[in-house]
Amino acid sequence: MAIRVNDSKIALKSGFEKYLRIDKDDVIRGISDAVGSMEQWEPVFQVSFMFLFTIGQKKKMNMIFRKANQLFWVRITASCP
């Protein structure tokens, strides 16, 4: 379930009532009971793609994207200055 945090960000809640975040090992997990800065995702829609951006604990930018006709998501991680 997606919950609006502000005009540009959402929080994603799992079926176990936990919020998704990037943990210290750079793994996406549903472990948070409340929404903080680590549980906020920024969705971007462009033509036939959907992107989700977030910043992990190691200050890495994480981007997850999916093309409209694909059945899977692709994750890219980049270091932030």
C-alpha positions as CSV (number, residue, x, y, z in Angstrom):
1,M,0.0,0.0,0.0
2,A,1.3,3.5,-0.8
3,I,0.8,6.3,1.7
4,R,1.4,9.9,0.6
5,V,4.0,11.6,2.8
6,N,4.1,15.0,0.9
7,D,3.6,16.3,-2.6
8,S,6.5,14.3,-4.1
9,K,7.1,11.3,-1.8
10,I,5.3,8.2,-0.6
11,A,5.8,5.5,1.9
12,L,5.3,1.8,1.0
13,K,3.6,-0.5,3.5
14,S,4.0,-4.2,3.2
15,G,1.3,-6.8,3.9
16,F,2.8,-7.3,7.3
17,E,2.0,-3.7,8.3
18,K,5.7,-2.6,8.1
19,Y,7.2,0.2,6.0
20,L,9.8,-0.6,3.3
21,R,13.2,1.0,3.6
22,I,16.8,0.3,2.5
23,D,18.6,-1.2,5.5
24,K,22.2,-1.0,6.5
25,D,23.1,-3.8,4.1
26,D,21.5,-2.0,1.1
27,V,18.6,-4.5,1.1
28,I,15.0,-3.5,0.7
29,R,13.1,-4.7,3.7
30,G,9.8,-4.1,5.4
31,I,11.0,-3.6,9.0
32,S,9.9,-0.1,10.1
33,D,6.8,0.7,12.2
34,A,6.8,4.4,11.4
35,V,7.7,6.6,8.5
36,G,10.9,8.5,8.7
37,S,13.3,9.9,6.1
38,M,14.6,6.3,5.3
39,E,11.1,5.1,4.5
40,Q,10.3,7.8,1.9
41,W,10.3,7.0,-1.8
42,E,9.9,9.4,-4.7
43,P,7.9,7.9,-7.6
44,V,8.6,9.2,-11.1
45,F,6.5,8.2,-14.1
46,Q,7.9,8.6,-17.6
47,V,6.4,7.2,-20.8
48,S,6.3,3.5,-20.2
49,F,8.6,3.4,-17.1
50,M,8.0,3.8,-13.4
51,F,10.9,4.8,-11.2
52,L,11.2,4.8,-7.3
53,F,14.0,6.8,-5.8
54,T,15.3,6.7,-2.2
55,I,18.5,7.3,-0.2
56,G,19.9,4.4,1.9
57,Q,21.8,4.5,5.2
58,K,25.2,4.6,3.4
59,K,24.1,7.7,1.5
60,K,23.6,5.8,-1.7
61,M,20.9,6.7,-4.1
62,N,18.7,3.7,-4.9
63,M,16.6,3.7,-8.0
64,I,14.2,0.9,-8.8
65,F,12.5,0.9,-12.2
66,R,10.1,-1.1,-14.2
67,K,8.9,-0.9,-17.8
68,A,5.2,-1.2,-18.3
69,N,5.3,-4.6,-20.2
70,Q,8.0,-6.2,-17.9
71,L,7.2,-8.6,-15.0
72,F,10.2,-7.7,-13.0
73,W,11.9,-4.6,-11.3
74,V,15.5,-3.6,-11.9
75,R,17.5,-1.9,-9.1
76,I,20.4,0.5,-9.5
77,T,22.5,1.8,-6.6
78,A,24.9,4.8,-6.9
79,S,27.1,6.6,-4.3
80,C,26.1,10.1,-3.3
81,P,28.8,12.8,-2.7
